[in-house]
């Protein structure tokens, strides 16, 4: 699969990512895709499309509060095919260190009524350190900070 890197999303790409965001993340985080980059600087989008040009995987890296952060989504029907790891590897190529916030429990529900399963095992498998002492706790989200850094 090919990853396309872009600084600016087309209107159609933005709509597709917003829809993917709302399908894959918990209901509590619905319609927050466009807020993710508020106050962010120097961001890059990484997109994987299927043969029909539908976005099935997306990642972004950006600078916020003097650190590089990221977010990633893979469509449910495309999970287990290595797309998430492919996107993470691309982020690792582009950044020496980056951080993210990850829901670390299975109590949230997605739009389709299914539970949102924590991706923590995926991040551990991909070499991230879980910073368990750094958390966000609010009505909207309960999450832990994660970090990846190059070994060199």
Secondary structure as UniProt FT lines:
FT   STRAND          4..6
FT   HELIX           11..24
FT   HELIX           27..29
FT   TURN            30..31
FT   HELIX           33..36
FT   TURN            37..39
FT   STRAND          41..49
FT   TURN            51..52
FT   STRAND          55..64
FT   TURN            65..66
FT   STRAND          67..74
FT   HELIX           76..78
FT   TURN            79..80
FT   HELIX           83..94
FT   STRAND          97..103
FT   STRAND          109..110
FT   TURN            111..112
FT   HELIX           120..125
FT   TURN            126..127
FT   STRAND          129..137
FT   STRAND          142..149
//
